[in-house]
Amino acid sequence: MKNKTVAAWLAFVGGPLGLHRFYLHGLSDMLGWLLPIPTALGIYGIQRVQQLGQDDHYSWVLIPLLGFTIAACALRAILYALMTPEAWNARYNPSAAPDAAPGRTQWITVGAIVVSLLIGTTVLMASLAFSFQRYFEYQIEEARKISQ
């Protein structure tokens, strides 16, 4: 039986690696195998900034991939945690009673909602700010080159 609380925490903590997808859908889930790709590209972008500095143009494309993946997984954790027990059990535990224990919301499930909301929103806003800042700085550099 798939537990809603476990799925919510896996989506938040291990979501960028696809752990929640593997928990709910098994190892044959294609999206679970694809989730580590933007995560790895984002980490590569962070390494490029550390090695090449903040003027690296590829890093401002790669780093937000990590941020958006983390934010999307935090949103998925919130959606899992907010599902009604009936909806959860109908989808992930079809042989169980509609009000079976694995689909019930507990305090630790609410904790997953709160942490996912705080961290997910922060990461999303930071990713957007970083992307737009680098984009506009790049545009200013190009305008200066043209005017010289």
N, C-alpha and C positions, 0 to 999 in steps of 0.2 A: 504494500500500500504506500502510495506517495504522500508524503507529509507536506502540507502547505508551508509550515514554518521552515522546514529544512530547505525547500525549494526557494523560498524568499531569501534566506541567508546565503545559499549557494549562488543565487543570481547576483547578489550584492558583492560577496567576497570573491567568488570564482567565476563570475559572469564573463569577464573578458577572455577567459580561457574556455568557455563553453560548458563549465561544470554543471550548471543548472539544466542545460539542454540534455546532457548525457544522463543526468539523474531522472529526468522526466520522460525522455524519448529513447534512451538507450544509446549505445555506441554507434549505431548506424545513422544517427541524425546528422545530416549534411551541414546545417547551420551551426551545430556545435563544433564541427571541424573547421568551419570558415571563420568563426569568431577570433581565434588567435592571430589571424593574419593582420587585421588593422591594429591589434594590440602590439604585435611585434614591430610593425612599421612605425608606430608611435614611439616605442622605446628606441628604435633606431634613430628616429628624429631627435630624441633627447641626447643620444650619444653624439650625433652630428653637431649639435649645438655645443656640447662640451669640448669636442675636438676642434671644430672650425669656427666657433664663435657665433654670435647672434646674427651676423650678416649672411648666414647660409640661407639661400632662398628655398631649398627643399625642406628645411626643418619646419618652416611655418606652414607647410602643407602636411607634413608627416605627424607632427606633435598633436594637432587637433584630432587626428584619427583616434589616438589613444583616449583623449578626453571625451570624444563623442561616444566611443564604445563603452567607457565606464559609465557615462551618463545614461546611455540606453539600457545598460544592464541594471542600473539603479532603478530606472523607471519600470523595468520588467519585474524587479523585486517588489516594488510598490503594488503593481498590478496583481501579482500572485497573492500578496498578503491581503489585499482588499477583496479578493474573490469570496463570495458567500460559500459556506460549507456545501450547500447543495450544488452550486456550479462547479466547485473544485472536485467534489466526489464524482459528479456526473462525467467530468472530463478526464480526470486522472485516475479515479478509482471506480470504474463503472459497475463493478460487482459489489461494492459496499453500499450500505444504507446512505440515503441522502444527507443525514446528519452525523455521519461517522466521525470519530475523533480526529483522523488525519486532516480533515478539512476545516476544523474549528480554528478560530482566531484566539490566540493566547497572548499574554503580555509580551513574551519574547517575539511574537509575530509583530506586535505593535512596535517593538524596539527596532525590528528590521525596517519598518516603514519610516520611522523617525530618522534613523541613521542613513538610510538610502536617500531620503529627501534632502537632508542636510549636505551630505557628501556629493550626491549626484548633481544637485543644483550648483554647488560651488565649483565642481569640475566643469560643468557645462558652461557656466559664465566665464570661468578662467580661459577655457578653450576658445570661446567666441572673442573675448578681449584680446587674447594673444594673436588670433588669426587676423582680426581687423587691424590691430596695431601694426603687425608686420606688413600687411597688405598696403596700408596707407604710407608707411615709411618707405616701402619699395616704390610706390608711385611718386613720392616726393623726390627720391633719388633719381628716378628716371626723368622727371621734369627738370631737375637741376642739370643733368647731363645734356638734355636737349637745348636748354637756354644758354649753355656755355659755348 
